[in-house]
């Protein structure tokens, strides 16, 4: 059985401290703690501070969670409250 050698790379794009952004951050923290043991990297990007990244990374709505590793890239939009849906959409976990 092969072990996962590449880390899971997740980037959460938010815009300031809106209720949806705060909920997405909290839901992502819970998700990685409960369902993604092992090697993962989480980056938080506030598009109010770095607006150029929205265009560069094709972010059309916020909050958006992007899984850039392993490829192919997967995106999910929303506050990440449906943990099972997030895991299925991002194709992580069991």
ZIGI-V585553 format. One record per backbone hydrogen bond with DSSP energy under -1.0 kcal/mol. NH is the residue of the N-H (numbers start at 0). CO is the residue of the C=O. E is the energy in kcal/mol with one decimal. If there is no record, write none. Layout:
nh:NH co:CO e:E
nh:NH co:CO e:E
This chain:
nh:7 co:38 e:-1.8
nh:8 co:68 e:-1.8
nh:9 co:40 e:-3.2
nh:10 co:65 e:-2.8
nh:11 co:42 e:-3.0
nh:12 co:63 e:-3.3
nh:13 co:44 e:-2.8
nh:21 co:17 e:-2.8
nh:22 co:18 e:-2.5
nh:23 co:19 e:-2.4
nh:24 co:20 e:-2.4
nh:25 co:21 e:-2.4
nh:26 co:22 e:-2.9
nh:27 co:23 e:-2.5
nh:28 co:24 e:-2.4
nh:29 co:25 e:-2.2
nh:30 co:26 e:-2.4
nh:31 co:27 e:-2.7
nh:32 co:28 e:-1.8
nh:33 co:29 e:-2.5
nh:34 co:30 e:-2.9
nh:40 co:7 e:-3.4
nh:42 co:9 e:-2.5
nh:44 co:11 e:-3.0
nh:46 co:13 e:-3.4
nh:48 co:45 e:-1.2
nh:49 co:45 e:-1.8
nh:52 co:49 e:-1.6
nh:53 co:50 e:-1.2
nh:55 co:51 e:-1.9
nh:56 co:52 e:-2.3
nh:57 co:54 e:-1.1
nh:58 co:53 e:-2.9
nh:63 co:12 e:-1.8
nh:64 co:75 e:-3.1
nh:65 co:10 e:-3.1
nh:66 co:73 e:-3.2
nh:67 co:8 e:-1.9
nh:68 co:8 e:-1.1
nh:73 co:66 e:-1.9
nh:75 co:64 e:-2.2
nh:77 co:62 e:-2.9
nh:82 co:80 e:-1.2
nh:85 co:81 e:-2.3
nh:86 co:82 e:-2.4
nh:87 co:83 e:-2.5
nh:88 co:84 e:-2.9
nh:89 co:85 e:-2.7
nh:91 co:86 e:-2.1
